[in-house]
Amino acid sequence: MAELIAPTVRLHDAWLDAHREWGPGLHEDGFGLRPNDDVDSPAGFAAWVARLVEAPAPDKPPAAERVRCTYRWIVEDDRVLGGIALRHELTGFLLRVAGQIGYGIRPSARRRGLATWALGRMLDEARTLGLDRVLITCQPDNVASARTIERHGGVLDDVRDTELGPVRRYWVTL
């Protein structure tokens, strides 16, 4: 059975396996991976995981242009199936483009309901943080993601052109 866990260096090889499955240069929503992150070396991976684990800490101010964020990996039998991230607040960019929750499921684990399940758990976390509603976005042609959001009460606000291309913007009332 799948579980949501905090990022851990223990799953370095399993995470790399999922990363390779996405393919080179493809964006992996929900992992907080930046273009210059070194995830191949043990030291680089450990530094990246440490950044993710510290991201929600109230005693550590986020880096410029960032917000506090809770990252979780979707794991089953020590296999990384996906990732999901909950941003604790909205910036202008997040409001326009990226929203507060991002998630991704590796190609071989799709169509099992994992995104729907994980999104439900992160919405519970958002309630715990005291959020009244969250913004979730997806690509206009990502029917599976749109359905996942709608299953959790997402109401389409608009489809808009942004600096990163068109996005569907949904609000989920908590």
N, CA and C atoms as an extended XYZ file, in Angstrom:
522
Properties=species:S:1:pos:R:3:atomname:S:1:resname:S:1:resid:I:1 pbc="F F F"
N         0.840       -1.180        0.000 N   MET     1
C         0.000        0.000        0.000 CA  MET     1
C         0.888        1.247        0.000 C   MET     1
N         0.497        2.226       -0.758 N   ALA     2
C         1.277        3.464       -0.866 CA  ALA     2
C         1.174        4.279        0.419 C   ALA     2
N         2.212        5.067        0.657 N   GLU     3
C         2.226        5.983        1.786 CA  GLU     3
C         2.905        7.273        1.370 C   GLU     3
N         2.592        8.346        2.086 N   LEU     4
C         3.276        9.627        1.895 CA  LEU     4
C         4.352        9.726        2.958 C   LEU     4
N         5.570       10.001        2.519 N   ILE     5
C         6.667       10.130        3.476 CA  ILE     5
C         7.448       11.399        3.177 C   ILE     5
N         8.151       11.886        4.191 N   ALA     6
C         9.064       13.007        3.982 CA  ALA     6
C        10.225       12.521        3.121 C   ALA     6
N        10.769       13.393        2.286 N   PRO     7
C        11.940       13.001        1.492 CA  PRO     7
C        13.050       12.447        2.389 C   PRO     7
N        13.750       11.440        1.887 N   THR     8
C        14.794       10.792        2.672 CA  THR     8
C        15.937       10.335        1.771 C   THR     8
N        17.157       10.448        2.276 N   VAL     9
C        18.322       10.001        1.509 CA  VAL     9
C        18.329        8.478        1.367 C   VAL     9
N        17.628        7.799        2.237 N   ARG    10
C        17.564        6.337        2.192 CA  ARG    10
C        17.044        5.832        0.842 C   ARG    10
N        16.241        6.645        0.164 N   LEU    11
C        15.637        6.214       -1.092 CA  LEU    11
C        16.328        6.827       -2.316 C   LEU    11
N        17.614        7.120       -2.187 N   HIS    12
C        18.342        7.739       -3.292 CA  HIS    12
C        18.214        6.916       -4.582 C   HIS    12
N        18.543        5.648       -4.544 N   ASP    13
C        18.484        4.817       -5.744 CA  ASP    13
C        17.056        4.719       -6.283 C   ASP    13
N        16.090        4.563       -5.399 N   ALA    14
C        14.687        4.468       -5.820 CA  ALA    14
C        14.218        5.781       -6.445 C   ALA    14
N        14.652        6.901       -5.874 N   TRP    15
C        14.276        8.201       -6.445 CA  TRP    15
C        14.913        8.373       -7.824 C   TRP    15
N        16.178        7.995       -7.960 N   LEU    16
C        16.844        8.090       -9.262 CA  LEU    16
C        16.147        7.223      -10.309 C   LEU    16
N        15.667        6.072       -9.904 N   ASP    17
C        14.933        5.204      -10.822 CA  ASP    17
C        13.683        5.917      -11.342 C   ASP    17
N        12.935        6.563      -10.455 N   ALA    18
C        11.746        7.323      -10.869 CA  ALA    18
C        12.143        8.495      -11.761 C   ALA    18
N        13.202        9.181      -11.398 N   HIS    19
C        13.693       10.332      -12.148 CA  HIS    19
C        14.065        9.933      -13.578 C   HIS    19
N        14.736        8.815      -13.724 N   ARG    20
C        15.111        8.327      -15.055 CA  ARG    20
C        13.869        7.975      -15.875 C   ARG    20
N        12.858        7.448      -15.218 N   GLU    21
C        11.641        7.071      -15.933 CA  GLU    21
C        10.946        8.293      -16.537 C   GLU    21
N        10.992        9.432      -15.846 N   TRP    22
C        10.374       10.644      -16.398 CA  TRP    22
C        11.060       11.028      -17.703 C   TRP    22
N        12.355       10.867      -17.734 N   GLY    23
C        13.114       11.198      -18.935 CA  GLY    23
C        13.894       12.488      -18.771 C   GLY    23
N        14.980       12.627      -19.492 N   PRO    24
C        15.849       13.797      -19.344 CA  PRO    24
C        15.138       15.093      -19.725 C   PRO    24
N        15.303       16.088      -18.873 N   GLY    25
C        14.790       17.415      -19.155 CA  GLY    25
C        13.311       17.614      -18.920 C   GLY    25
N        12.584       16.572      -18.538 N   LEU    26
C        11.156       16.724      -18.296 CA  LEU    26
C        10.915       17.171      -16.859 C   LEU    26
N         9.937       18.062      -16.685 N   HIS    27
C         9.621       18.580      -15.359 CA  HIS    27
C         8.874       17.525      -14.551 C   HIS    27
N         9.261       17.381      -13.295 N   GLU    28
C         8.630       16.412      -12.400 CA  GLU    28
C         7.925       17.175      -11.292 C   GLU    28
N         6.643       17.444      -11.463 N   ASP    29
C         5.890       18.203      -10.471 CA  ASP    29
C         5.896       17.507       -9.125 C   ASP    29
N         5.931       18.308       -8.077 N   GLY    30
C         5.806       17.806       -6.718 CA  GLY    30
C         7.096       17.483       -6.010 C   GLY    30
N         8.233       17.573       -6.699 N   PHE    31
C         9.505       17.206       -6.084 CA  PHE    31
C        10.367       18.397       -5.674 C   PHE    31
N        10.027       19.603       -6.080 N   GLY    32
C        10.849       20.757       -5.710 CA  GLY    32
C        12.222       20.734       -6.358 C   GLY    32
N        12.332       20.044       -7.466 N   LEU    33
C        13.617       19.903       -8.147 CA  LEU    33
C        13.896       21.140       -8.990 C   LEU    33
N        15.042       21.736       -8.750 N   ARG    34
C        15.467       22.907       -9.515 CA  ARG    34
C        16.513       22.479      -10.534 C   ARG    34
N        16.646       23.233      -11.630 N   PRO    35
C        17.574       22.821      -12.701 CA  PRO    35
C        19.015       22.600      -12.238 C   PRO    35
N        19.460       23.331      -11.243 N   ASN    36
C        20.863       23.186      -10.818 CA  ASN    36
C        21.047       22.224       -9.641 C   ASN    36
N        20.012       21.531       -9.220 N   ASP    37
C        20.154       20.554       -8.137 CA  ASP    37
C        20.941       19.340       -8.619 C   ASP    37
N        21.916       18.928       -7.828 N   ASP    38
C        22.698       17.722       -8.103 CA  ASP    38
C        22.043       16.578       -7.341 C   ASP    38
N        21.328       15.735       -8.064 N   VAL    39
C        20.668       14.606       -7.408 CA  VAL    39
C        21.371       13.285       -7.677 C   VAL    39
N        22.386       13.312       -8.525 N   ASP    40
C        23.079       12.076       -8.874 CA  ASP    40
C        24.100       11.650       -7.825 C   ASP    40
N        24.858       12.591       -7.299 N   SER    41
C        25.871       12.236       -6.296 CA  SER    41
C        25.214       12.110       -4.922 C   SER    41
N        25.734       11.234       -4.066 N   PRO    42
C        25.171       11.112       -2.718 CA  PRO    42
C        25.184       12.438       -1.953 C   PRO    42
N        26.259       13.206       -2.065 N   ALA    43
C        26.336       14.484       -1.338 CA  ALA    43
C        25.326       15.490       -1.891 C   ALA    43
N        25.213       15.567       -3.206 N   GLY    44
C        24.250       16.483       -3.812 CA  GLY    44
C        22.823       16.095       -3.472 C   GLY    44
N        22.530       14.800       -3.519 N   PHE    45
C        21.197       14.318       -3.175 CA  PHE    45
C        20.877       14.642       -1.721 C   PHE    45
N        21.838       14.429       -0.835 N   ALA    46
C        21.631       14.719        0.587 CA  ALA    46
C        21.355       16.213        0.800 C   ALA    46
N        22.067       17.071        0.093 N   ALA    47
C        21.846       18.517        0.224 CA  ALA    47
C        20.454       18.890       -0.283 C   ALA    47
N        20.048       18.298       -1.394 N   TRP    48
C        18.721       18.567       -1.935 CA  TRP    48
C        17.625       18.090       -0.978 C   TRP    48
N        17.761       16.874       -0.464 N   VAL    49
C        16.777       16.345        0.489 CA  VAL    49
C        16.719       17.222        1.738 C   VAL    49
N        17.868       17.673        2.229 N   ALA    50
C        17.889       18.548        3.414 CA  ALA    50
C        17.110       19.833        3.137 C   ALA    50
N        17.258       20.407        1.952 N   ARG    51
C        16.514       21.622        1.602 CA  ARG    51
C        15.015       21.353        1.613 C   ARG    51
N        14.597       20.214        1.065 N   LEU    52
C        13.177       19.876        1.033 CA  LEU    52
C        12.615       19.666        2.435 C   LEU    52
N        13.368       18.977        3.274 N   VAL    53
C        12.899       18.672        4.629 CA  VAL    53
C        12.800       19.953        5.466 C   VAL    53
N        13.706       20.891        5.238 N   GLU    54
C        13.695       22.149        5.995 CA  GLU    54
C        12.705       23.169        5.449 C   GLU    54
N        12.162       22.964        4.249 N   ALA    55
C        11.323       23.960        3.579 CA  ALA    55
C        10.092       24.410        4.373 C   ALA    55
N         9.460       23.552        5.175 N   PRO    56
C         8.297       24.040        5.915 CA  PRO    56
C         8.619       24.628        7.287 C   PRO    56
N         9.884       24.590        7.703 N   ALA    57
C        10.252       24.985        9.067 CA  ALA    57
C         9.907       26.448        9.348 C   ALA    57
N         9.092       26.695       10.372 N   PRO    58
C         8.703       28.074       10.680 CA  PRO    58
C         9.852       28.923       11.212 C   PRO    58
N        10.898       28.291       11.733 N   ASP    59
C        12.017       29.049       12.290 CA  ASP    59
C        13.089       29.374       11.256 C   ASP    59
N        12.909       28.932       10.024 N   LYS    60
C        13.874       29.221        8.955 CA  LYS    60
C        13.160       29.990        7.856 C   LYS    60
N        13.546       31.234        7.630 N   PRO    61
C        12.877       31.981        6.562 CA  PRO    61
C        13.194       31.372        5.196 C   PRO    61
N        12.188       31.311        4.319 N   PRO    62
C        12.445       30.745        2.995 CA  PRO    62
C        13.391       31.634        2.180 C   PRO    62
N        14.033       31.035        1.204 N   ALA    63
C        14.907       31.792        0.306 CA  ALA    63
C        14.079       32.824       -0.452 C   ALA    63
N        14.750       33.813       -1.000 N   ALA    64
C        14.064       34.861       -1.760 CA  ALA    64
C        13.191       34.243       -2.847 C   ALA    64
N        12.011       34.790       -3.014 N   GLU    65
C        11.061       34.345       -4.042 CA  GLU    65
C        10.472       32.955       -3.743 C   GLU    65
N        10.677       32.437       -2.531 N   ARG    66
C        10.158       31.115       -2.159 CA  ARG    66
C         9.196       31.266       -0.983 C   ARG    66
N         8.407       30.231       -0.740 N   VAL    67
C         7.509       30.190        0.413 CA  VAL    67
C         7.742       28.883        1.153 C   VAL    67
N         7.255       28.812        2.366 N   ARG    68
C         7.331       27.543        3.093 CA  ARG    68
C         6.552       26.495        2.304 C   ARG    68
N         7.071       25.278        2.312 N   CYS    69
C         6.479       24.233        1.488 CA  CYS    69
C         6.697       22.879        2.150 C   CYS    69
N         5.663       22.057        2.154 N   THR    70
C         5.751       20.693        2.657 CA  THR    70
C         5.843       19.753        1.470 C   THR    70
N         6.925       18.972        1.430 N   TYR    71
C         7.144       18.002        0.360 CA  TYR    71
C         6.908       16.599        0.890 C   TYR    71
N         6.260       15.790        0.103 N   ARG    72
C         6.069       14.381        0.430 CA  ARG    72
C         6.326       13.547       -0.819 C   ARG    72
N         6.866       12.360       -0.602 N   TRP    73
C         7.037       11.400       -1.683 CA  TRP    73
C         5.983       10.324       -1.529 C   TRP    73
N         5.486        9.873       -2.649 N   ILE    74
C         4.524        8.780       -2.692 CA  ILE    74
C         5.345        7.512       -2.893 C   ILE    74
N         5.324        6.642       -1.892 N   VAL    75
C         6.222        5.485       -1.869 CA  VAL    75
C         5.418        4.223       -1.596 C   VAL    75
N         5.812        3.153       -2.272 N   GLU    76
C         5.218        1.840       -2.029 CA  GLU    76
C         6.332        0.810       -2.116 C   GLU    76
N         6.512        0.048       -1.055 N   ASP    77
C         7.557       -0.984       -1.020 CA  ASP    77
C         8.920       -0.415       -1.414 C   ASP    77
N         9.269        0.719       -0.843 N   ASP    78
C        10.541        1.408       -1.105 CA  ASP    78
C        10.726        1.798       -2.570 C   ASP    78
N         9.657        1.928       -3.303 N   ARG    79
C         9.684        2.407       -4.693 CA  ARG    79
C         9.028        3.780       -4.721 C   ARG    79
N         9.729        4.780       -5.239 N   VAL    80
C         9.191        6.136       -5.332 CA  VAL    80
C         8.266        6.192       -6.539 C   VAL    80
N         6.979        6.461       -6.257 N   LEU    81
C         5.968        6.493       -7.315 CA  LEU    81
C         5.637        7.910       -7.759 C   LEU    81
N         5.924        8.889       -6.907 N   GLY    82
C         5.615       10.269       -7.253 CA  GLY    82
C         5.955       11.198       -6.119 C   GLY    82
N         5.601       12.451       -6.312 N   GLY    83
C         5.842       13.466       -5.297 CA  GLY    83
C         4.701       14.460       -5.282 C   GLY    83
N         4.534       15.133       -4.150 N   ILE    84
C         3.505       16.156       -4.005 CA  ILE    84
C         4.033       17.234       -3.065 C   ILE    84
N         3.705       18.469       -3.379 N   ALA    85
C         4.192       19.606       -2.603 CA  ALA    85
C         3.035       20.538       -2.278 C   ALA    85
N         3.013       21.010       -1.044 N   LEU    86
C         2.017       21.978       -0.587 CA  LEU    86
C         2.725       23.263       -0.196 C   LEU    86
N         2.504       24.320       -0.966 N   ARG    87
C         3.053       25.639       -0.644 CA  ARG    87
C         2.100       26.305        0.337 C   ARG    87
N         2.656       26.813        1.422 N   HIS    88
C         1.833       27.304        2.523 CA  HIS    88
C         1.181       28.648        2.264 C   HIS    88
N         1.599       29.342        1.228 N   GLU    89
C         1.001       30.639        0.893 CA  GLU    89
C         1.148       30.871       -0.597 C   GLU    89
N         0.569       31.979       -1.053 N   LEU    90
C         0.634       32.325       -2.468 CA  LEU    90
C         1.475       33.574       -2.679 C   LEU    90
N         2.327       33.543       -3.681 N   THR    91
C         3.017       34.727       -4.180 CA  THR    91
C         2.301       35.117       -5.477 C   THR    91
N         2.708       36.220       -6.074 N   GLY    92
C         2.125       36.611       -7.349 CA  GLY    92
C         2.299       35.538       -8.407 C   GLY    92
N         3.513       34.962       -8.494 N   PHE    93
C         3.780       33.912       -9.474 CA  PHE    93
C         2.915       32.683       -9.209 C   PHE    93
N         2.826       32.261       -7.957 N   LEU    94
C         2.019       31.088       -7.632 CA  LEU    94
C         0.547       31.345       -7.946 C   LEU    94
N         0.080       32.539       -7.687 N   LEU    95
C        -1.313       32.894       -7.977 CA  LEU    95
C        -1.584       32.865       -9.488 C   LEU    95
N        -0.637       33.350      -10.266 N   ARG    96
C        -0.814       33.391      -11.723 CA  ARG    96
C        -0.613       32.034      -12.377 C   ARG    96
N         0.389       31.276      -11.916 N   VAL    97
C         0.878       30.146      -12.706 CA  VAL    97
C         0.822       28.799      -11.978 C   VAL    97
N         1.475       28.689      -10.844 N   ALA    98
C         1.789       27.374      -10.292 CA  ALA    98
C         0.850       26.871       -9.203 C   ALA    98
N         0.125       27.747       -8.540 N   GLY    99
C        -0.773       27.304       -7.482 CA  GLY    99
C        -0.043       26.882       -6.213 C   GLY    99
N        -0.797       26.282       -5.300 N   GLN   100
C        -0.247       25.895       -3.996 CA  GLN   100
C         0.080       24.423       -3.871 C   GLN   100
N        -0.496       23.593       -4.710 N   ILE   101
C        -0.199       22.165       -4.635 CA  ILE   101
C         0.223       21.704       -6.028 C   ILE   101
N         1.365       21.030       -6.076 N   GLY   102
C         1.832       20.428       -7.316 CA  GLY   102
C         2.134       18.968       -7.059 C   GLY   102
N         1.846       18.130       -8.024 N   TYR   103
C         2.084       16.702       -7.847 CA  TYR   103
C         2.422       16.061       -9.181 C   TYR   103
N         3.101       14.944       -9.095 N   GLY   104
C         3.435       14.179      -10.282 CA  GLY   104
C         3.564       12.710       -9.931 C   GLY   104
N         3.122       11.872      -10.837 N   ILE   105
C         3.203       10.415      -10.678 CA  ILE   105
C         4.057        9.875      -11.822 C   ILE   105
N         5.021        9.041      -11.493 N   ARG   106
C         5.886        8.492      -12.541 CA  ARG   106
C         5.034        7.719      -13.544 C   ARG   106
N         5.432        7.722      -14.807 N   PRO   107
C         4.590        7.128      -15.853 CA  PRO   107
C         4.105        5.702      -15.565 C   PRO   107
N         4.955        4.835      -15.032 N   SER   108
C         4.549        3.435      -14.817 CA  SER   108
C         3.576        3.260      -13.653 C   SER   108
N         3.365        4.294      -12.859 N   ALA   109
C         2.462        4.186      -11.702 CA  ALA   109
C         1.153        4.954      -11.905 C   ALA   109
N         0.954        5.506      -13.077 N   ARG   110
C        -0.262        6.284      -13.346 CA  ARG   110
C        -1.468        5.379      -13.517 C   ARG   110
N        -2.638        5.991      -13.406 N   ARG   111
C        -3.934        5.325      -13.587 CA  ARG   111
C        -4.248        4.327      -12.469 C   ARG   111
N        -3.686        4.597      -11.279 N   ARG   112
C        -3.963        3.763      -10.102 CA  ARG   112
C        -4.686        4.555       -9.022 C   ARG   112
N        -4.959        5.849       -9.278 N   GLY   113
C        -5.616        6.687       -8.277 CA  GLY   113
C        -4.659        7.293       -7.264 C   GLY   113
N        -3.359        7.176       -7.499 N   LEU   114
C        -2.384        7.680       -6.532 CA  LEU   114
C        -2.435        9.194       -6.378 C   LEU   114
N        -2.596        9.917       -7.483 N   ALA   115
C        -2.653       11.375       -7.398 CA  ALA   115
C        -3.888       11.814       -6.609 C   ALA   115
N        -5.015       11.186       -6.861 N   THR   116
C        -6.242       11.522       -6.129 CA  THR   116
C        -6.057       11.258       -4.642 C   THR   116
N        -5.496       10.112       -4.306 N   TRP   117
C        -5.252        9.753       -2.911 CA  TRP   117
C        -4.287       10.746       -2.253 C   TRP   117
N        -3.159       11.016       -2.909 N   ALA   118
C        -2.151       11.911       -2.334 CA  ALA   118
C        -2.689       13.336       -2.195 C   ALA   118
N        -3.446       13.802       -3.180 N   LEU   119
C        -4.014       15.142       -3.081 CA  LEU   119
C        -4.953       15.235       -1.885 C   LEU   119
N        -5.733       14.209       -1.642 N   GLY   120
C        -6.612       14.210       -0.460 CA  GLY   120
C        -5.826       14.346        0.834 C   GLY   120
N        -4.696       13.640        0.936 N   ARG   121
C        -3.864       13.738        2.147 CA  ARG   121
C        -3.274       15.147        2.295 C   ARG   121
N        -2.846       15.748        1.179 N   MET   122
C        -2.255       17.091        1.268 CA  MET   122
C        -3.310       18.148        1.546 C   MET   122
N        -4.528       17.935        1.094 N   LEU   123
C        -5.600       18.867        1.454 CA  LEU   123
C        -5.872       18.787        2.957 C   LEU   123
N        -5.768       17.590        3.536 N   ASP   124
C        -5.873       17.463        4.997 CA  ASP   124
C        -4.769       18.262        5.678 C   ASP   124
N        -3.548       18.189        5.141 N   GLU   125
C        -2.421       18.965        5.684 CA  GLU   125
C        -2.688       20.463        5.567 C   GLU   125
N        -3.266       20.890        4.454 N   ALA   126
C        -3.597       22.306        4.269 CA  ALA   126
C        -4.610       22.765        5.320 C   ALA   126
N        -5.580       21.919        5.624 N   ARG   127
C        -6.552       22.240        6.683 CA  ARG   127
C        -5.839       22.389        8.026 C   ARG   127
N        -4.902       21.481        8.302 N   THR   128
C        -4.136       21.531        9.548 CA  THR   128
C        -3.369       22.840        9.661 C   THR   128
N        -2.888       23.357        8.532 N   LEU   129
C        -2.169       24.636        8.517 CA  LEU   129
C        -3.109       25.832        8.677 C   LEU   129
N        -4.420       25.582        8.620 N   GLY   130
C        -5.385       26.667        8.770 CA  GLY   130
C        -5.771       27.356        7.474 C   GLY   130
N        -5.441       26.741        6.340 N   LEU   131
C        -5.815       27.339        5.064 CA  LEU   131
C        -7.305       27.136        4.806 C   LEU   131
N        -7.962       28.159        4.263 N   ASP   132
C        -9.389       28.088        3.953 CA  ASP   132
C        -9.661       27.551        2.552 C   ASP   132
N        -8.723       27.816        1.652 N   ARG   133
C        -8.828       27.322        0.286 CA  ARG   133
C        -7.437       27.292       -0.323 C   ARG   133
N        -7.281       26.470       -1.347 N   VAL   134
C        -6.000       26.372       -2.032 CA  VAL   134
C        -6.222       26.456       -3.533 C   VAL   134
N        -5.206       26.951       -4.206 N   LEU   135
C        -5.211       27.054       -5.661 CA  LEU   135
C        -4.364       25.917       -6.223 C   LEU   135
N        -4.937       25.186       -7.185 N   ILE   136
C        -4.223       24.098       -7.843 CA  ILE   136
C        -4.337       24.335       -9.338 C   ILE   136
N        -3.221       24.212      -10.036 N   THR   137
C        -3.226       24.425      -11.480 CA  THR   137
C        -2.775       23.170      -12.209 C   THR   137
N        -3.135       23.112      -13.480 N   CYS   138
C        -2.649       22.039      -14.348 CA  CYS   138
C        -2.634       22.543      -15.784 C   CYS   138
N        -1.980       21.812      -16.629 N   GLN   139
C        -1.953       22.146      -18.046 CA  GLN   139
C        -3.352       21.930      -18.629 C   GLN   139
N        -3.764       22.762      -19.572 N   PRO   140
C        -5.117       22.631      -20.138 CA  PRO   140
C        -5.410       21.259      -20.747 C   PRO   140
N        -4.390       20.586      -21.286 N   ASP   141
C        -4.620       19.289      -21.917 CA  ASP   141
C        -4.415       18.101      -20.975 C   ASP   141
N        -4.159       18.363      -19.694 N   ASN   142
C        -3.938       17.287      -18.729 CA  ASN   142
C        -5.276       16.896      -18.100 C   ASN   142
N        -6.020       16.102      -18.831 N   VAL   143
C        -7.367       15.714      -18.405 CA  VAL   143
C        -7.323       14.931      -17.086 C   VAL   143
N        -6.345       14.068      -16.925 N   ALA   144
C        -6.250       13.267      -15.695 CA  ALA   144
C        -6.060       14.166      -14.480 C   ALA   144
N        -5.201       15.157      -14.580 N   SER   145
C        -4.974       16.063      -13.457 CA  SER   145
C        -6.223       16.908      -13.181 C   SER   145
N        -6.873       17.382      -14.234 N   ALA   146
C        -8.099       18.164      -14.048 CA  ALA   146
C        -9.152       17.331      -13.309 C   ALA   146
N        -9.293       16.083      -13.682 N   ARG   147
C       -10.270       15.203      -13.013 CA  ARG   147
C        -9.882       14.963      -11.554 C   ARG   147
N        -8.590       14.810      -11.303 N   THR   148
C        -8.120       14.618       -9.926 CA  THR   148
C        -8.508       15.822       -9.066 C   THR   148
N        -8.264       16.998       -9.564 N   ILE   149
C        -8.590       18.226       -8.826 CA  ILE   149
C       -10.096       18.326       -8.626 C   ILE   149
N       -10.858       18.068       -9.671 N   GLU   150
C       -12.320       18.162       -9.586 CA  GLU   150
C       -12.889       17.140       -8.609 C   GLU   150
N       -12.269       15.971       -8.478 N   ARG   151
C       -12.734       14.956       -7.517 CA  ARG   151
C       -12.649       15.467       -6.077 C   ARG   151
N       -11.766       16.425       -5.865 N   HIS   152
C       -11.620       17.002       -4.525 CA  HIS   152
C       -12.328       18.340       -4.399 C   HIS   152
N       -13.283       18.587       -5.257 N   GLY   153
C       -14.092       19.798       -5.161 CA  GLY   153
C       -13.500       21.009       -5.856 C   GLY   153
N       -12.483       20.812       -6.659 N   GLY   154
C       -11.881       21.934       -7.378 CA  GLY   154
C       -12.876       22.582       -8.320 C   GLY   154
N       -12.951       23.910       -8.239 N   VAL   155
C       -13.837       24.687       -9.098 CA  VAL   155
C       -12.959       25.488      -10.051 C   VAL   155
N       -13.195       25.294      -11.333 N   LEU   156
C       -12.399       25.988      -12.337 CA  LEU   156
C       -12.622       27.489      -12.236 C   LEU   156
N       -11.535       28.228      -12.021 N   ASP   157
C       -11.595       29.690      -11.973 CA  ASP   157
C       -11.426       30.249      -13.378 C   ASP   157
N       -10.380       29.773      -14.079 N   ASP   158
C       -10.155       30.216      -15.448 CA  ASP   158
C        -9.067       29.381      -16.104 C   ASP   158
N        -8.940       29.568      -17.387 N   VAL   159
C        -7.815       29.055      -18.160 CA  VAL   159
C        -7.147       30.299      -18.706 C   VAL   159
N        -5.855       30.449      -18.392 N   ARG   160
C        -5.193       31.690      -18.794 CA  ARG   160
C        -3.812       31.430      -19.357 C   ARG   160
N        -3.412       32.383      -20.192 N   ASP   161
C        -2.049       32.363      -20.713 CA  ASP   161
C        -1.139       32.996      -19.669 C   ASP   161
N        -0.006       32.353      -19.423 N   THR   162
C         0.955       32.843      -18.438 CA  THR   162
C         2.338       32.875      -19.071 C   THR   162
N         3.290       33.363      -18.312 N   GLU   163
C         4.663       33.400      -18.804 CA  GLU   163
C         5.238       32.012      -19.064 C   GLU   163
N         4.609       30.963      -18.521 N   LEU   164
C         5.055       29.586      -18.772 CA  LEU   164
C         4.080       28.814      -19.656 C   LEU   164
N         3.166       29.516      -20.283 N   GLY   165
C         2.178       28.874      -21.142 CA  GLY   165
C         0.810       28.848      -20.482 C   GLY   165
N        -0.176       28.270      -21.157 N   PRO   166
C        -1.539       28.267      -20.613 CA  PRO   166
C        -1.684       27.331      -19.410 C   PRO   166
N        -2.533       27.723      -18.461 N   VAL   167
C        -2.820       26.886      -17.294 CA  VAL   167
C        -4.307       26.949      -16.955 C   VAL   167
N        -4.796       25.843      -16.421 N   ARG   168
C        -6.143       25.780      -15.827 CA  ARG   168
C        -5.956       26.049      -14.337 C   ARG   168
N        -6.744       26.972      -13.788 N   ARG   169
C        -6.626       27.344      -12.375 CA  ARG   169
C        -7.901       26.941      -11.637 C   ARG   169
N        -7.740       26.133      -10.597 N   TYR   170
C        -8.851       25.640       -9.786 CA  TYR   170
C        -8.679       26.093       -8.332 C   TYR   170
N        -9.793       26.440       -7.704 N   TRP   171
C        -9.812       26.696       -6.260 CA  TRP   171
C       -10.505       25.524       -5.577 C   TRP   171
N        -9.916       25.058       -4.491 N   VAL   172
C       -10.527       24.019       -3.648 CA  VAL   172
C       -10.784       24.658       -2.293 C   VAL   172
N       -12.050       24.716       -1.922 N   THR   173
C       -12.425       25.251       -0.619 CA  THR   173
C       -12.261       24.156        0.429 C   THR   173
N       -11.593       24.515        1.527 N   LEU   174
C       -11.367       23.556        2.599 CA  LEU   174
C       -12.367       23.815        3.687 C   LEU   174
